[in-house]
């Protein structure tokens, strides 16, 4: 959608965005009028008090900018609980990264309890503002932590977390690989390019990009580092990542020559990351092949990879639907609507994927008993 058709923010929101732009401009001035897009994305999303996830505006659900699976209702969490409960050993914990509004934690803890599993529930939330909202919603049940434990046993859950990690933007051209950064041009934030170097260049050179013309995409080095740290500290258990994305061969397909960068503002999607910084979400799809490689480098096993629809069906989402009498429209219709969103290929069913990475797990995972696509990674 063209940005000139997007809803206008109120005066306070526009002032907050202007303050963030000034903060970014100061950093650009101190760095020769160029920062990587990863740095810009970090500021736009996480600058204290001003970044999208650090401000007080609504983000999730109908009143915000986008809807995640847990915001639809409890069906996603109740289905996920069937997989999580089967992975927990005595003394294990559940650790949720980036718990958002707290909707998943609330429903998942209840669902695990109904299955007889009552693990300690940990939340690692980088946003102080979201952490405060989660504490208000969830009370004293979970335990919030500021950093990953040195040693962890149990299940780690990252639902729509990696897509918002800062990425490096690149352009493959006949003249070489360029890193697409951010500068001020006539007082406006704009793309500025220079030759890629160092770790960014090395990572770009390993990707399956084959195009004689200009080709733009992204590399999420932060997600790889995040997973390597998890691999170092996971003694036994599973990391479950749920997000939208592709394996590398699809992510860097010749037809996807403009990358996957997308912005979300009041339930409208568009491609301008410089529109009202701090008031919109900025995301990219997840390269699941890169996650699998980072896991392998850290000594973790890939325990399964499937689209969200297949994972949820394997975990028994249809059984949960069948527990409600379809003639009881008041109860059944909302659940059916949730299932439609979660399973339909036109909604979340195909675009969203689930990957399980772990250590010390001997049995096959419930969510991947059929439709496992690990061979595509």
N, C-alpha and C positions, 0 to 999 in steps of 0.2 A: 504494500500500500504506500502511495506517495506520502511523504511526511506532511505536506501541506494540507492533507485531508485528516490528519490525526486530531483528536480532541485537544482543546487548549487547556493547559494547566492553570490553576488559580495563581494569584499574585505571590503567595507565600512559596508555592512550589517552584515557580519561575525564579524567585529570588534565591532559593536554595541551589538551584542548578547554576545560576550565575556565580554564586560563591564557589562552587566546585570548579567551574571553568577558570576562575581567578587562581585557584589553588593549582590547577594543572598548568596554567600559563606561567606561574612562578617557577614551577619545576622545569618547564621547557626553557625558560630564560637561563636557568642555572646549568642546563645541559646542552647549550649550543643549539637550541630550537629543534631538538629531536629526541624522542623517547620511543622505545619499542612499543608495539601495540599491546604486548603483554603488560607492560607497565601502565599504559593508559587504561586498559581494562581493569587492572587492579585498583587504580584510583577511582574509576567511574563506578565500580561496584562496592568497594570496601574502604574508601577514604573515611576516616573517623568522623561521624556526625553528618557527612555529606554524601557518601557513596550510596548506591541504590540499596544495598543490604544493610547499611549502617544508619539509615534514616528511619523516621517513624511512619512513613507512608505504608498503606496496605499493599501487599504484593501478591498474596495467594487468594484463590477463590474468586467468586463473582465480583467482589468489591476491589480486587486488585488488578494485576496485569496478565495473569495466566492461571491455569488450573492444573495441579498435579494429581496423580492417581489417588493419594490419600484424601485429598480435598473432596473427591466425589462422594465419599461415604466410607463405611467400614469394610466393604467387601474385599477390597485389595489387601488390607491388613489381615483380615481373617484368613484369606487364602495363603498369604505369605507365611502366616504363623504355622501352618501345617509343615512347611519346609524347615523353618527355623527350629521348631520344637524337636524335630527329628535329628537335628545336628548337635543339640546341647547335651553335654556330659555333666555329671554332678560338679558343681562349683563353677561352671562356665558362666559367662556374662554375655549380654548383648550390648554392642556399641554402635550407636547411630551417629553418623557424620552429617552435619548440616541438617538439623531436624526441622527447619522451616517454621511453620506455624505450630508444630507439635501434634498435628493430626495423626501422623503415622505412629508416633510413640504412644499416644493415647489409646488408639484402637488396637495396636499390636500387643501392648501389655495386657489389655483385657482379653484378647484372643488367646495369648499364650497361657494366661491363667485358667481359661476355660478348658484348655488342653492338659492342664496339670503341670505346666512348666512355669516356674516363678523365678527366673534368673534376675540377677542384678542388671538394671538397665542404665547404661551410661550414655550421655550425650556430649559430643564434642562439637560445640557451635562457635565458629569464629566471629559471628556477629553479636556484639553485646546487646544491640537492640532486639534482635530475634530471641536471644537467650532470655531476656527479661519477659518477653511475651510467652515463651515456652514455660517459664517458671510460674507465671500467673495461671496458665491453662492447666498445667500438669500437677501443680502442687509439689509435695515433697517426695513423690514416688521415685522418679529417676534421680540419678546423681550426675551433675554437670561437672565435666573435667576440662582443664585448660590445655592439655597436651595429651598425646597418645601415650598410654602406659608403656613402661619399658618392656614389660612382658604381658601378653594377653592370650587368653584361652576363651574361645567361644565363637560368636557370630558377629561380624562387622557388616553393617548395612549402609550403603550409600545410594539413596534414591534421588535421582536428579540433582546430583552434586557436581559431578565431573564436568558437565556441560557448561557450568558457570566458572570454571577455573580459568585464569588468564592464559591466553594462547599467543604464540608468535604468529604473525601473518607474513606470508611469503608470496613471491611471484617468480615462477620459473619462466625465463625468457631466453631467446636465442643468444643473448649476450651473457647469460649466467643467472644465478639464483640471487634474487634481491630480497632483503627484509623490508617489509612494509611497516613503517613506523608512523608516528604522529608529529606534526609540527603546527605552528601558527602561520597561516598564509593570509595576509591582509586582515589580520585580527581574528580569523576564523580557524577553528580546528580543521585539519585536513590531513590526507594521506601524504607521506613523504617516503621515498625509497632510497636505499643505499645497499651496496653489496653485502650479502649475508656473510657472517664470520663465525668462528668459534663453534660452540656447541650447537647453535642453531643451524649453521651450514652443514655440520657433520650429520645431524639428524635428517636434514632435508635431502642429503645425497643418498640416503638409504631408502627413500620412499619410492613406490612404484609409479612415478609420474612419467608419462610418455606422451609428450605433446610437442609438436614443432612450433606451435604458436604460444603466445603468452598464456600461462596457467596460474590461477590464484588459488591458494588454500591456506590451511593453518596446521600448526604443530602444537600439541599440548604437552610441553615438557613438564609442567607442574603435575599433571596426572601421573606421569611415569615416576616422578620422584616420590609422590604420595604413596604409590603402590610399593615402591622399593622400600620405603620406611616401614610400611605395614608388614612386608615380608620379613624384615629384620626382627620384628617384635612379636609376630604371631607364632606362638609355641605349638598350638594345635587349634584348628578351627577353620572357618570359612569366611571369605570376603564375598559378599553379594553386592554386585553393582547393577543397578537398574537405571537405564538412561536411553536416550535416543542416539542412534549412531549406526555405524557399519564396520565390517572388516576392511582392512586397508585397500584391497582391490576395488571395493565399491566406493570407499571414501575418496580415493584419488583416481576415480574413473575419468577417462577423457571427457565425458559429457558433463562432469561436475566441475567445469573450468572456472567457476566463480566462487568456489569454496562453499562452506556451510554456515558462515557467519549470519546470525539472525538476531533481531532485537524485538522485544515484546513490550508494548505499551497499551494498557487498558484493553487487553484482549485483541489488539491488532498487531500483526507481524510486519516488519519492514527491515530493510537492510542498511540503514544509516546509523552507525555507532556514535556519530557526533551530534545526533538529535537530542537536545535536552539532557546532557550528561547528569547522572544521578537520579533521573526520574524514570528510567527504563532499564529493563534487564537486557544484558548482552550475553549471547550464548553461541556455542558451536557444538556440532555433533561430536560424538565420542568415537575415536579410532580404537575399536576393540582388539584389533591385532596388536597394536602397541601395548595395550594393557596386558595381553597374554604374554608378550615377549618380556615386559618388565617383571611379570610374575615369575616367569621361568628363570630370569636372571637372578631373582631373589630366592630361588629354590621352592617356589610354590607350584602346585599342580593345577592345571586347568580342569575343573571338575564338571564343566558343562557350559554350553552357550546356546541360547535359543531366543526366539522372539518372545515378547511378553505374553502373547496369547497362548502359545504352546506351553510355556512355563506355568501359567495360571491354571490351564486345563489339567495339566499333569498333577498339579497340587490340589485339585478337587474343587475348583470354583463352581462347576456345574452341580456337584453334590450339595454345596451350600445353597445354591438356588433352589434345588429340589426339596430342601427342608421347609420351604415356604409354599403354602397352597397358592397355586397360580390364580385361583378364583378370588382370593383375598387381594383385590386390586390395590388397596391402600398400602399393603405391606410388600406385595410382589413387584409392582410397577417400578418403585424406586430402585430395587435391587436389579431388575432387568435393565434399567437405564444405565446403571453403573457398569454392568457386565458388557453392555453394548459398547460403551466408551473404552473399556479396558481390553476388549477382545477383537473389535472390528479392525480389519486391515486398513480401513479408511480413517480410523481414529488412532488409538495407541497400540493396537494389537501387533502390527508388523514393524512400524518404525522403532518402537521401544524394544530394547533387547535386555536380557539378563545374562550375566556371566558370573560363574562361581569359581573362585580361586582359593585353594586351601592347602593345608598341611596336616598330615596324620589322619586323614579321612579315608577309611577303607571301602565303605559301601557306596554304591551309586546313589546319586541324589534324586529325590522324588521329582523335582521339577524338570528333570532332563531324561526321564524314562522313555520318551519318544520325541522326535523332532530335534535332537541335538545337532547343532551345526558347528561343533568344534573344528571339524575338518576344513571349514572355510576360513579360519583365522590365519 
